[in-house]
């Protein structure tokens, strides 16, 4: 028995080191080496790829100012789209909600297609889908389809962006859709969505990125075809557009762009880019409250929570400090108290270790970083029982103050590795590469490749984190509060806590509670 056990152990050890799969023992198997080629099998020939060619993003500017950017990627499908430098931040001279309306009206009837169904049927022949998304600074029309259908896809995109009919019935249907969306949001409030809107409104009161992303109720009836054409005439001009593609040859995309986007007259007439709003974001700080202490949720098993978001001004994505802020955001991390998963999901980030692990009554603590071409906002969102709001706010202010301390070597390396890992993992997806290419070229006219970004992340030091945090703490706080705010400390007290050395709120003395 002992001899047999010894043989098994020897066999196991040999197998692990990869020297031989079997030993010729009682089983009678011959020696087979894993490192030697198998007899009678031809030598494999591997495809050689020029790594520089594979990574490079090619950019061409057409005569009318439109940029064409592409990234080749192996596969039968491609993602192509038009990105426009236009969003809710550009609605200063117009009623808020135009970008929201244009998102809903996208891929409706055009000069070439009689209805949305016709567009979808055309795409279906090439296994394609379409989508439109608007943000505070960008509008993106995108199509994913077979590479063979590229000509049809670019023709369709050109028609959807430059030749929409904007029929009265389509605008009326959009009004209904917007009203329904707003009603749904008021009946089933999504804290994350509402707080993001509120924190921007507080941080940039009444200007640029502080303007509402969703159409306000009072603007629904004001937006009509004439107003939409006025807006499109100013912002939908070739110099403010990028045609981006992933999974196609650059020359092929440029040829299609020349064919369908070079000498096309938009349905609203000649563009007037002189009317573009070039306002720079003005950070104001402040507080926006939505007190729901008198709202009864009825017999619901969901706990009634109070949600707080505190933010400070960071920097734009064009500045060098953008990378240290991204590392800082990753180092803070956080999430929900019931989030499943291990260290890979950020269980060693500061908001888990210092907040969620120590204070069992907190339901959520998450860090966010919003960055634009002229400003940025780093915020922490937390939620807890309404009776513990004051304590929760003090925990957040303490975390902001502790950011200015020297970061530990291990936590900094972990945050940098996690950020690089997340970046590379996201850029495995074709639609994500498309958005990255389009947004970077639209904002800067070029694209930083993933390996360049990884090098910049690797170069971030603890002194960089301390420097950007110290600068950030000099700005006034922006605060968004949602829920029962009876125990909510005043804005002045939050500001005083963020100006102190330890982040503690000023003490309050009451005769009666």
Secondary structure, DSSP 8 states (H G I E B T S, - for coil): -HHHHHHHHHHHHHHHHTS-S--SSTT------SSS--TT----------HHHHH-EEEEE-TTS-EEEEE---SSEEEEEEEES-SGGG-TTS-TTHHHHHHHHTTS-BSS-SSHHHHHHHHHTTT-EEEEEE-SS-EEEEEEEEGGGHHHHHHHHHHHHH-B---HHHHHHHHHHHHHHHHHHHHS--HHHHHHHHHHHHHTTTSGGGS-SS--GGGTTT--HHHHHHHHHHH--GGGEEEEEESS-HHHHHHHHHHHHSS---TT-S--GGG----------EEEEEE-TT----S-SS--EEEEEEEEE---TTSTHHHHHHHHHHHH-EEETT----GGGTTTSHIIIIIITT-TTEEEEEEEEEE-SS-EEEEEEEEEEGGGHHHHHHHHHHHHHHHTS---HHHHHHHHHHHHHHHHHHTTSHHHHHHHHHHHHHHHSS---HHHHHHHHHT--HHHHHHHHHHHTTS--EEEEEE--TT---HHHHHHHHHSSS--------S--
